[in-house]
């Protein structure tokens, strides 16, 4: 069909096609997200006629007057077009537009530009966002001293750009509001029901509510509590309606009920459930919340709120002083726990049910240990100010008695212990059982899945998904029958042209990781065939095995940039995907490198970034 | 189904037959027309289509092995053939479960920025009739996190079938216990009338205070931030409305003692409880619109009750006879559960005195057609119930080109892929799922000319 279109277009039918009015808008809508001067996938920039003539890795992509010889059309037209890799293909009409324009000589009628248009820097901001389930539970534990975890019953948080804190995936629903109402009632009843001797009760509500006249004491308690729940001082008169709820009940001798109602109401206000937006000019209390939920997944403490109210949270230096204090606090463990969990998709391990005959030892304890290991490594590198790249190259890890057998090392007496890996073929996150397990199927490894994970989560370059109708190639039964290695099977598979491009990269990485089985145990043979862990991947070069692969990944700029992008997404609660966001990432990376480039420096630079402080450009 | 297990299943619902008709509900009184109801039962990961479709057409048909358990209900079935959901076909490079889920009830191709789809058929109907019942609609499901991510699309799409608007997916309640609480607006239906009234007054005072305070916060926000707050506030208002609308009704002894399983219960136990709750919700006129998603698209859940370790893994059987057998077992098990629900709906009468099934349309289908092929042509699906006379059942209704069982690729997929764009004309000889939905929403009194991206021509179902 597209040949017919070409023929039609070549015949010169239809009106002349304008580059400025028709072709450029089309390319901008469908192609330049990836092919622009900043991103230039395949070294290709499609933002001007000159750039089109310059072309990419394989030369010019248009041939003036010759649609049939133009690589651009070859990529986007035909029965199974390669581009765009995601989203719908170009329509027949769009292809006809391109074809006609090329056939007519690909004239450039765009007004001449002295310089390429500057990429506008989006004003730095972090929009209002809701507490996630994890944050809700940590918050009520921190403020109310409650051990309840009411958010466990909430509907699951949406996720966008890989993180559930990203606000555009946080639609509310009546179901959610019902859950908030129930949780508020339960939390308030629990606080009121605690004995007076309970430390949290004595701190928050030191009133014997059965006594007549307990209302005054309860009022003072609520007035003190509200700013902690709202993470800012109450405005004049703002608390009156809440206190009125208390007084109405207290007047009937039911101060206990009054506290429950008023506290329930406070817990249902958007000021509790949502982080206030950080814009320019930024509200210092909003900045304080962003910092504390980034580093602690919990509300600001007195010191941070104090800094906000004294206007000691305005400059980068002031923020960094707080960040350093907060990173040294035990609560900073939450950053490792929550960020790593989402960044590396550790919660996928929760979905892994039983294994068949492939692995007998699966249980909830092993799963918990697996998830704890990458968190422990992140925490250690952060605390010790080690280079971020050591997340991939560290020749040590933390194991307990459940993980030790997978590593074939001696089990520590109790809990987790640091063990050196210099004598075993392991390095960093990539060779940890958690990652190797969550990227495997329940009955076999998936080199493709492992390669895709590296590209997506560690390099922020997700491969396009496989075409439909592709049967799974690596079935365990099939391999058994054929008595061949996964590598051979995949090699045969890659001969199919439409699979080749992506699989070359994914499989190159994933096959090297075949040195570990479906739960991360090291192995030298697969199905009786020796495993060849060497590989070569464009952009990474040649590597002998997983350890060298990890070193290549860590040495290149792509890993650090990706980690920065992920941390920014997590901290600001929005995606960093547009061309303008690249500038923000550059900014943070430069600050981190200038400070020494350790993992701690990256975290500090993100925390002190314009994005979290609501600053567009800071005066020097 | 044996007589004994049937009695056990109907325990709750049958006990309700003795309830007085709930004429006190708002709307039940006001509605001049008898109620009509919609129930969508989605099962994940497609069917083994080769043995799904019946042989024959019109009233002269033979149920397939997969559907054999519905033999006694054949008079209540309308089995459409040749229906395609073409908007979900052009998935350039995979992601067909997520796109299939998104398009299943919306007939709309999802967008990425902003992430969204379109309003779903159940929500169009809920918008029209939902105010007449305590809950406009009810979303039930099995999976929360379960259902792994397809790299092409955020997992959000694979988790929802019901969309209140382009960017408003409605989460499923996955715990029967929570669904029960929801149906009774958070009140304990076992408490006394006086207790319920006291609690209602207190809850209303709290929600009132919250709303007034939020209005002040709202005034300080603008743009997206204000929209996000509005989103929450409208949800709070909806809770308030339900608290006000709840009318205390004495519960029959059997139900007053029953304990519902929570979300930790296994899949068969939860499906059984949800069957019971769905009948109860219609019976008490708590809602007239229900979706039940028996798993997220691409779920790899283990199904020990049919001897399956990874339910998505089985569907890509690659011709392996053992896996094909497992697919057939999954399909037969699901169809048998549907049969139980339909029988209960048939045996239970609504406040108008009609069997629930006669006033309902029950749709049964998956986000993709054949589990191995991921296509959308000649979708395996069933409609049960007469929808108050809008649907004539007991027949196979041929609406478009049927696929021969051995067709490897649907003609529709090939052609649509060539056109390479979501197109209502993309599927030669197919009827659009959107047309079917357009027909349904009109049967609920919605005056619409279009539905989604493909619904343009109503179908005569009567």
Interface residues (C-beta under 8 A of the other chain):
Chain A: X1 X79 X80 X81 X84 X85 X86 X87 X88 X89 X90 X91 X92 X127 X128 X129 X130 X153 X155 X156 X158 X159 X160 X167 X168 X169 X170 X171 X172 X173 X174 X175 X176 X177 X178 X181 X182 X184 X238 X241 X242 X244 X245 X248 X257 X261 X264 X265 X268 X269 X270 X271 X273 X274 X277 X345 X347 X348 X350 X351 X353 X354 X356 X441 X442 X443 X452 X456 X462 X463 X464 X465 X466 X467 X468 X469 X470 X471 X472 X475 X477 X478
Chain B: X90 X91 X92 X93 X94 X95 X96 X109 X112 X114 X115 X139 X144 X145 X146 X148 X149 X150 X151 X152 X154 X155 X156 X159 X164 X167 X168 X169 X170 X171 X172 X173 X175 X178 X181 X182 X186 X202 X203 X205 X206 X207 X209 X210 X212 X213 X214 X216 X217 X218 X221 X224 X225 X228 X229 X231 X232 X233 X234 X235 X236 X238 X239 X242 X300 X301 X302 X309 X310 X313 X316 X318 X320 X372 X373 X374 X409 X413 X417 X418 X419 X420 X421 X422
